[in-house]
């Protein structure tokens, strides 16, 4: 489980831990495998780092507390990085 512990429940405090998503318009290929996005290769945002990936590189779902109450999509890089931490 990916867990973030802000010092308070203030929305501004929680917002510090939420990544800024890259705009869809600037992503033409996957951030990990460089597969080109198309009608069949869709874009997915990693909720942990905010980068854009294809489904093969962003298929894992993990809890990211306290901001999200359910499991959210994360990329393979963030999954491995946080599993080893």
N, C-alpha and C positions, 0 to 999 in steps of 0.2 A: 504494500500500500504506500502510495506517495503521500506524505503528510507534511503540511506546512503549519507552523505554529506562530501566528501573529500574536502580538502582545495584547490585543484587545479585539472586540467584536465590531469595531468601527469599520464601515464599508471602505473608507479611504485606506485604512490599514490593510484590509484584505486585498484591495486593488493593487497593492505593491507586488503581490505574489502572482498575479495573473499575467501571463505573457501577452504581448501585443501580437495579434495575428498579422502575418504578411497579407497584403491585399491579393486577392485571386488574380487580378489583372496583370501582376508582374511575374507570376509563376507560369513558366512554359514547360518545365520538366521537374521531375521528382528531386527533392533535396538530398536524397541518398543514392538512388540507383540511376538517376538521370533519364529515366523513361519519359518520353514525351507525352504530355497530357493530350487526350483526344476525347471523342465521344465515348470511347470504350475504356479509356484509362482516366478515371476521375481523380479530382483533387480532394485531399483530406487534410485538415489542419490537425496538428498535434496539439492537444490541450495543455501540454506541459511546456513546450518550447515555442509554439506558435508558428512554426515553419510548415510548409506544404509538401505533402508526400503522396505517392500512389498508394493504392490499397495494399500492395505487397510489402511496403515499408512502414505502413501505419495501420496495422490490423489489431494491435493489442488493445485491451480495455482494462483500465486500472482505476482504483479509487484515488481521487486527488482531493484530500480534505484540507481545509474545511469549506472551500468554495463550492465544489460540486458534491451533491448528495448521492449521485449514482456513479457507476463506472463510466469513464470517459475514454475516448480514443487517444492513444499516445503512439509515437513513432518507435521504431525498433531501437534507435540510438538512445532515446530517453529511457526506454524500458531497461536496456542493458546497463546503462549508466547508473540508474537508481537501484537496480538489483545488486550491483557490485558495491554500492556505497554502504 
